[in-house]
């Protein structure tokens, strides 16, 4: 039962997060720093939100077109409505759907397990040779 409640909460939070990202807006950001850590690229960008707030954020590059950017370039970013300075990602980043898929898979799994553990028990099968000498 705990797993089912956890999966429902995870699904609700992931859905709220995706909806908040959709309500956010896109803007152009200036690349302040590019850091390569092995095969990963991290960017530090500065941008102005639709409400005029100037923000600076760090994030991992997931869009192939942005792997070759350098300091001073401009890229398009998308920020969430509720936390415009904390929740920023590149335009075209589809990694948010992964959490939805994981949450739904957990919801289905724990739903099935809860049903199996709480269903009415089946009567035992009759013994094949019961009462025979």
N, C-alpha and C positions, 0 to 999 in steps of 0.2 A: 504494500500500500504506500509506503514511503517513496518508493521508486516512481510510482504513478503520480503522486503529488509533485515530486521533483520534476518529472517530465512535463507535467502541465504548466508548472511555474516557468520552466525553461522555454517552453513554446510561447507562452504569453510574453515573456521578456524579449525574446527574439523578434516576435511580431511587432511589439511596441518599438523596438529599436529600428526595425526596417521602416516602419511607418514614420518615425521621427526623421530618419534620413531622407525619406521621400519628401517630407514637408520642408526640408532645408533648401538651400539654394547653391548654385554654382557661381564661382568667381575665378578671376585670374590671380595667380600667386607668383611671386618672385622667388626663385630658388636662391637661398642664402648659403647653403652648404650641401655638398654631396659627399657621402661617406660610403666606401665600398668595404664590405665585410665578407670576404669570400665571394660567393655567387650572389649575395644579397646587396642591394643598394638602398641606402637610407637618405632621405632628403629632409632638409630643414627649409621651410618656406614661410613667407610673410604675405598676408593677404588682408583685405578689408571686407568685412561682412556686409550684407545688404542693409544693416542698421548702422553702419559707419564705424564699427568696432574694429580696431587693428589687432590682428592675432598673429602669433608665430607658433608653428607646429612642426613636429617631427613625425614621419611615417615611413613605412617600408614601401618601396616601389613594387607594384604588382602588374602594371601595364607595360608591355614591352616597349612601346614608343617612348616612355619616359626613362628608360634605363640609360640612355645616352645623353641626358641633359647635363649641363654644367652650371657652375655658379653664375648667376646673373640672368639665366634663361627664365622664361615665363611658361607656366603650365596651368591647366585648368584643374581646379579642385572643387570638391563638393563638401559642404559642412552641414552638420545636423542643425535642426532648428533650436533644440533645447540647450546644447552645448557647442556653440559654433567654434570656440577656440580649442576644445578638447577632442571633439570627434570629427576629424577631417580625413578625407581620403581622395584619391585621384578620381577624376571622371573616367568611367569605364571599368572601375574596380568592381568585380562581381563576387568578392569573397564573403559578403554578408549573407549570401544564400546558403553557404555551407552550414552556418549555425542553424538555419531553419531546417535543413535536411536532417541534421543530427538530432535536433529536438523532436521532429516528427517521427524519426526512426525509434528514438527512446520512448516516445509516447505510445507507439504501436506495440513495442516489445513489452513495456511494463503493463499496458492494458491487457494484453494476452496473458501474461503471467499472473496478474491479479484475478482475471476470470478463472484461470485454471486452479488457483489456490482457493477461491471462494465458491466454486460451483458445488452443486449438490453431489455428494459422493455416489458413485455407482455401486449397486449391490455386488457382492463378490460373485464370481462365476461359480456354478455348482461344481463340486468335486466330481471328477469323471467316474470314479469307482466308489462313490460313497454308498455305504450299506451293502456292498457286495462281499461275499466271503473270500 
